[in-house]
Amino acid sequence: MASIHLSIVRPDRLVWEGEVHHVILPTVRGELGIWPLHAPEIVALGSGVMRVHFDADGGETKRIIVMGGYVEVSNDEMIVLADHARRTDDVDPSVVKLTRSQAAERRDTLPEDELHRAAYYDTKIAWCDLLLQYGEY
């Protein structure tokens, strides 16, 4: 069976690596499917769930929540450089809710001219919302 070597990396660590049959991922322009022999491509990663399939019929699947970054495909190798990435089965809703609440509180107490820090907290809140929406718990 033809396969793709997939590496999913975020800034602080390697999230997952291995051989897969195909991948469906969110991009900024919609979902994109990557199968073996896919043409070389670089795309901007969107926000949502990336579905990693290990066989042709989609039986065994790994789901990864991603937000932002880039994907490079070349020579049956795929590298996902994600700003944020986490397996759907690795979400603790109580921790995520606390983190979201703290981020919103900090954002809301910032002076009006702290736009860059407010944007940081907005992104953190959006990430928490994705985790709560797609986490399997």
Buried (B, 14 or more C-beta within 10 A) or exposed (E): EEBBEBBBBBEEEEBBEEEBBBBBBBBEEEEBEBBEEBEEEEBEBBBBBBBBBBEEEEEEEBBBBBBBBBBBBEEBEBBBBBBBBBBBEEBEEEEBEEBBEBBBEBBEEBEEEEEEEBEBBEBBBBBBBBBBEBBEE
